[in-house]
Amino acid sequence: MPVAHRALDWRPVSVLLALLGAASASAQSAPVGPLLEVHAWGGYSGFSGSPQSPTSNKSGGTGLRMAEVAVWPTTSLRLFGRYDNSLSLDNLTLLRAGTRVPTWSGGGLINWNEHFTTVVYGGRRTLPGRIRETIVGLEQVAFLYNGAALKAGADVGRRQDKITEWVGHVAVNAPLGDRIRVEPVIFYSRSGLPGESQWRALLSAEQQIGRGSSLGLGVASGRISGTQGGLDGTVWDSYARVSAGIGGVSRAHLMVRHERAPSVGPLTSMSLGLSLVVRRP
């Protein structure tokens, strides 16, 4: 059974990078990694004005969104394991059914030098109907001499029922002064079903506020086409995020996201996160 409303677990890739503090997110050049990172996010998602389900009127839920542990064996190599349950909270069909579809994944990030960073990962999850799916992903980042970065990547999911879905993205991350960075991103995805596709354009910005604190904003728009569940139409997505440094080793995060997609009603989510980073001696 196809999961309605998004291919893979669609989220702006740059948002995820900002949440996790990955090395390629907003640095002017590839940074030196710490020793250990622990990240955890929880929150609430709710749909409003959605058509009622014949089996449930549930339209909101709370839970653990994401947890990740990462180690840096060397100053340029990051290895991570991740639990991601966001699809279970942000998909109306799954939320009403009380179905959990977490993704378990792991991978690595390597800073080859001051100009190139590569991220690779793979994972598994079980979709409704006990359909297993294997997901692999890759992102390549090239840091330029003017402080900007070019990004390109893709995620591919191969399902047990022989359906292959994928989402690709290209982005430019550029500085606007000493404390502000902007990033336009284009996403395009195919669900693996005939004629079903989706594209979105995201513009995000992040401003550094003091030591270890930042403010992030983003807005995206696009279109879903060819779906069997009547989800064709324009999609709007926006988010605001505040991160605050705590004691030099921790960061607390608050993010609010709002999405409007055809036929499923507006989605609003509020997430709280905590990051712990252990620096090298």
DODRENDREN-473044 format. One record per residue (C-alpha): residue in one letter; x, y, z. Coordinates in nm, 4 decimals, padded with zeros to 6 digits. Layout:
! residues N
("A" (X Y Z))
...
This chain:
! residues 281
("M" (00.0000 00.0000 00.0000))
("P" (00.1621 00.3274 -00.1019))
("V" (00.2057 00.5753 00.1808))
("A" (00.0040 00.8787 00.0758))
("H" (00.1328 01.2316 00.0592))
("R" (00.5121 01.1941 00.0415))
("A" (00.7799 00.9954 -00.1345))
("L" (01.0234 00.8363 00.1085))
("D" (01.0098 01.0620 00.4149))
("W" (01.0128 01.3994 00.2412))
("R" (01.1629 01.6793 00.4442))
("P" (01.3935 01.9583 00.3365))
("V" (01.7388 01.8042 00.3471))
("S" (01.8937 02.1303 00.4664))
("V" (01.6470 02.1353 00.7573))
("L" (01.7621 01.7916 00.8659))
("L" (02.1256 01.8965 00.8385))
("A" (02.0550 02.2047 01.0478))
("L" (01.8803 01.9949 01.3117))
("L" (02.1633 01.7457 01.3419))
("G" (02.4465 01.9946 01.3102))
("A" (02.6155 01.7891 01.0404))
("A" (02.9492 01.9125 00.9162))
("S" (02.8269 02.0195 00.5739))
("A" (02.5253 02.2223 00.6882))
("S" (02.6532 02.5770 00.6966))
("A" (03.0283 02.5814 00.7322))
("Q" (03.2446 02.7921 00.5063))
("S" (03.4878 02.5038 00.4793))
("A" (03.4909 02.1454 00.6027))
("P" (03.5284 02.1661 00.9834))
("V" (03.7195 01.9483 01.2289))
("G" (03.4857 01.6993 01.3912))
("P" (03.4243 01.6548 01.7652))
("L" (03.4515 01.3219 01.9504))
("L" (03.0869 01.2285 02.0157))
("E" (02.7379 01.3626 01.9344))
("V" (02.3964 01.2695 02.0733))
("H" (02.0773 01.4211 01.9276))
("A" (01.7154 01.3610 02.0277))
("W" (01.3924 01.5216 01.9035))
("G" (01.0324 01.4796 02.0177))
("G" (00.7136 01.6706 01.9560))
("Y" (00.3551 01.6959 01.8415))
("S" (00.1975 01.6814 01.4951))
("G" (-00.1642 01.7647 01.4203))
("F" (-00.3869 01.7880 01.1114))
("S" (-00.6746 02.0349 01.1038))
("G" (-00.9804 02.0400 00.8782))
("S" (-00.9052 01.6889 00.7500))
("P" (-01.1748 01.4520 00.6212))
("Q" (-01.2817 01.2010 00.8833))
("S" (-01.1608 00.8444 00.8621))
("P" (-01.4244 00.5697 00.8820))
("T" (-01.2129 00.3903 01.1429))
("S" (-01.0673 00.6747 01.3506))
("N" (-01.1011 01.0471 01.4128))
("K" (-00.7472 01.0788 01.5423))
("S" (-00.5760 01.3772 01.3817))
("G" (-00.2793 01.4433 01.6102))
("G" (-00.0141 01.2671 01.8103))
("T" (00.3029 01.3024 02.0110))
("G" (00.6159 01.0941 02.0191))
("L" (00.9863 01.0612 01.9638))
("R" (01.0705 01.1994 01.6201))
("M" (01.4372 01.1249 01.5886))
("A" (01.7362 01.0018 01.7880))
("E" (02.0929 00.9837 01.6646))
("V" (02.4311 00.8895 01.8071))
("A" (02.7454 00.9775 01.6123))
("V" (03.1129 00.9173 01.6783))
("W" (03.4167 01.0695 01.5096))
("P" (03.6929 00.8043 01.4958))
("T" (03.9122 01.0694 01.3335))
("T" (03.8773 01.4443 01.2947))
("S" (03.7432 01.3991 00.9399))
("L" (03.5233 01.0862 00.9695))
("R" (03.1746 01.0794 01.1254))
("L" (02.9850 00.7502 01.1772))
("F" (02.6236 00.7614 01.2897))
("G" (02.3208 00.5481 01.3741))
("R" (01.9724 00.7017 01.3557))
("Y" (01.6130 00.6243 01.4533))
("D" (01.3641 00.8381 01.2541))
("N" (00.9920 00.8175 01.3347))
("S" (00.8793 01.1429 01.1687))
("L" (00.6796 00.9710 00.8920))
("S" (00.4552 00.8112 01.1555))
("L" (00.3688 01.1561 01.2927))
("D" (00.3471 01.3585 00.9705))
("N" (00.1376 01.1263 00.7526))
("L" (-00.2384 01.1511 00.8148))
("T" (-00.3130 00.7921 00.7102))
("L" (-00.0503 00.6465 00.9433))
("L" (-00.1362 00.8843 01.2273))
("R" (-00.5060 00.7945 01.2255))
("A" (-00.4336 00.4245 01.2060))
("G" (-00.1855 00.4476 01.4949))
("T" (00.0736 00.2796 01.2709))
("R" (00.4407 00.3371 01.3423))
("V" (00.6777 00.3315 01.0457))
("P" (01.0204 00.4142 01.1895))
("T" (01.3323 00.4112 00.9767))
("W" (01.6509 00.2647 01.1232))
("S" (01.9617 00.3824 00.9425))
("G" (02.3340 00.4298 00.9689))
("G" (02.6066 00.5857 00.7660))
("G" (02.9101 00.8048 00.7528))
("L" (03.0379 01.1485 00.6642))
("I" (03.3921 01.2057 00.5456))
("N" (03.5704 01.5356 00.4961))
("W" (03.8185 01.4515 00.2206))
("N" (03.9849 01.7914 00.2505))
("E" (03.8812 02.1531 00.3029))
("H" (03.6795 02.1506 -00.0216))
("F" (03.4893 01.8185 -00.0388))
("T" (03.2557 01.6337 00.1995))
("T" (03.0601 01.3150 00.1243))
("V" (02.7685 01.1660 00.3210))
("V" (02.6497 00.8067 00.2607))
("Y" (02.3876 00.6097 00.4523))
("G" (02.1496 00.3163 00.4354))
("G" (01.8470 00.1988 00.6308))
("R" (01.5419 -00.0232 00.6574))
("R" (01.1761 00.0211 00.7491))
("T" (00.8511 -00.1770 00.7231))
("L" (00.5582 -00.0069 00.5498))
("P" (00.1888 -00.0906 00.6098))
("G" (00.1059 -00.4358 00.4774))
("R" (00.4397 -00.5632 00.6152))
("I" (00.6194 -00.4347 00.3062))
("R" (00.9888 -00.4003 00.3831))
("E" (01.1870 -00.1189 00.2215))
("T" (01.5611 -00.0673 00.1928))
("I" (01.6809 00.2930 00.1612))
("V" (02.0223 00.4196 00.0507))
("G" (02.1337 00.7798 00.0189))
("L" (02.4258 00.9946 -00.0907))
("E" (02.5087 01.3654 -00.0691))
("Q" (02.8169 01.5376 -00.2074))
("V" (02.9202 01.8848 -00.0885))
("A" (03.1812 02.1072 -00.2565))
("F" (03.3047 02.4095 -00.0567))
("L" (03.4085 02.7080 -00.2664))
("Y" (03.6746 02.9676 -00.1945))
("N" (03.4172 03.2466 -00.1444))
("G" (03.2546 03.0651 00.1511))
("A" (02.9702 02.9125 -00.0515))
("A" (02.8964 02.5419 -00.0905))
("L" (02.7365 02.3372 -00.3682))
("K" (02.5315 02.0277 -00.2760))
("A" (02.3734 01.7407 -00.4665))
("G" (02.2259 01.4167 -00.3422))
("A" (01.9621 01.1485 -00.3718))
("D" (01.7725 00.8901 -00.1657))
("V" (01.6511 00.5650 -00.3257))
("G" (01.4052 00.3244 -00.1644))
("R" (01.3572 -00.0276 -00.2984))
("R" (01.0410 -00.1929 -00.1661))
("Q" (00.9685 -00.5619 -00.1217))
("D" (00.6803 -00.5325 -00.3696))
("K" (00.9318 -00.4336 -00.6432))
("I" (00.8428 -00.0620 -00.6352))
("T" (01.1388 00.1794 -00.6356))
("E" (01.0923 00.5365 -00.5111))
("W" (01.3497 00.8137 -00.5045))
("V" (01.4038 01.1804 -00.4254))
("G" (01.6930 01.3970 -00.5463))
("H" (01.8056 01.7479 -00.4562))
("V" (02.0506 02.0194 -00.5589))
("A" (02.1359 02.3228 -00.3446))
("V" (02.3624 02.6226 -00.3003))
("N" (02.4591 02.7409 00.0493))
("A" (02.6003 03.0958 00.0513))
("P" (02.6939 03.3591 00.3112))
("L" (02.5235 03.6963 00.3406))
("G" (02.7662 03.8776 00.5672))
("D" (02.9395 03.7247 00.8675))
("R" (02.6378 03.5736 01.0469))
("I" (02.3696 03.4905 00.7875))
("R" (02.3639 03.2073 00.5359))
("V" (02.0954 03.1296 00.2766))
("E" (02.0263 02.8074 00.0919))
("P" (01.7934 02.7557 -00.2054))
("V" (01.7167 02.3877 -00.2733))
("I" (01.5249 02.2067 -00.5479))
("F" (01.3761 01.8606 -00.4739))
("Y" (01.2229 01.6176 -00.7211))
("S" (01.0810 01.2764 -00.6347))
("R" (00.9062 00.9777 -00.7925))
("S" (00.7006 00.7321 -00.5886))
("G" (00.7507 00.4404 -00.8271))
("L" (00.3823 00.4366 -00.9238))
("P" (00.2915 00.5294 -01.2849))
("G" (00.2806 00.9074 -01.3355))
("E" (00.3190 00.9926 -00.9650))
("S" (00.5775 01.2628 -00.8929))
("Q" (00.6485 01.5585 -00.6679))
("W" (00.8755 01.8620 -00.6769))
("R" (00.9445 02.1365 -00.4239))
("A" (01.1609 02.4474 -00.4087))
("L" (01.2883 02.5535 -00.0669))
("L" (01.4521 02.8791 00.0394))
("S" (01.6010 02.8682 00.3888))
("A" (01.8131 03.1098 00.5904))
("E" (02.0093 03.0770 00.9136))
("Q" (02.1488 03.3524 01.1347))
("Q" (02.4066 03.2954 01.4063))
("I" (02.3131 03.4661 01.7329))
("G" (02.5968 03.4653 01.9790))
("R" (02.8021 03.1590 02.0685))
("G" (02.6298 02.8339 01.9764))
("S" (02.2869 02.9888 01.9099))
("S" (02.1033 03.0419 01.5822))
("L" (01.7715 03.1259 01.4183))
("G" (01.6520 02.9440 01.1061))
("L" (01.3620 03.0173 00.8722))
("G" (01.2441 02.8512 00.5537))
("V" (00.9592 02.8413 00.3040))
("A" (00.8941 02.5863 00.0301))
("S" (00.6405 02.5374 -00.2453))
("G" (00.5838 02.2731 -00.5090))
("R" (00.3394 02.0330 -00.6659))
("I" (00.2217 01.6751 -00.6237))
("S" (00.1051 01.5107 -00.9472))
("G" (-00.0558 01.1858 -01.0572))
("T" (-00.1420 01.0353 -00.7179))
("Q" (-00.4128 00.7710 -00.6846))
("G" (-00.5577 00.9212 -00.3655))
("G" (-00.6561 01.2578 -00.5121))
("L" (-00.3589 01.4447 -00.3679))
("D" (-00.2772 01.6337 -00.6876))
("G" (-00.2107 02.0043 -00.6399))
("T" (00.0110 02.2678 -00.4863))
("V" (00.2060 02.2116 -00.1653))
("W" (00.3261 02.4839 00.0745))
("D" (00.5701 02.4238 00.3572))
("S" (00.7355 02.6586 00.6077))
("Y" (00.9352 02.6292 00.9283))
("A" (01.0989 02.8362 01.1997))
("R" (01.3721 02.7039 01.4280))
("V" (01.5575 02.8457 01.7279))
("S" (01.8688 02.6805 01.8710))
("A" (02.0352 02.7969 02.1921))
("G" (02.3762 02.7004 02.3242))
("I" (02.3882 02.5596 02.6786))
("G" (02.7189 02.5530 02.8645))
("G" (02.9298 02.5160 02.5539))
("V" (02.8578 02.1425 02.5068))
("S" (02.4795 02.1267 02.4576))
("R" (02.2180 02.2922 02.2361))
("A" (01.8415 02.3101 02.2859))
("H" (01.6156 02.3424 01.9817))
("L" (01.2576 02.4463 01.9124))
("M" (01.1066 02.4095 01.5651))
("V" (00.7559 02.4868 01.4357))
("R" (00.6559 02.3606 01.0910))
("H" (00.3393 02.4139 00.8859))
("E" (00.2505 02.2316 00.5643))
("R" (-00.0493 02.2589 00.3324))
("A" (-00.1007 01.9731 00.0888))
("P" (-00.4091 01.8950 -00.1235))
("S" (-00.6895 01.6845 00.0248))
("V" (-00.5281 01.6078 00.3622))
("G" (-00.5705 01.9335 00.5557))
("P" (-00.2972 02.1558 00.7029))
("L" (-00.0260 01.9908 00.9120))
("T" (00.1289 02.1763 01.2059))
("S" (00.4123 02.0263 01.4076))
("M" (00.6075 02.1506 01.7087))
("S" (00.9344 01.9796 01.7947))
("L" (01.1779 02.0071 02.0837))
("G" (01.5334 01.8826 02.0548))
("L" (01.8524 01.8477 02.2550))
("S" (02.2034 01.8017 02.1210))
("L" (02.5084 01.7016 02.3210))
("V" (02.8529 01.7397 02.1669))
("V" (03.1689 01.6113 02.3342))
("R" (03.4720 01.7929 02.2049))
("R" (03.8123 01.6381 02.1534))
("P" (04.0631 01.6912 02.4349))
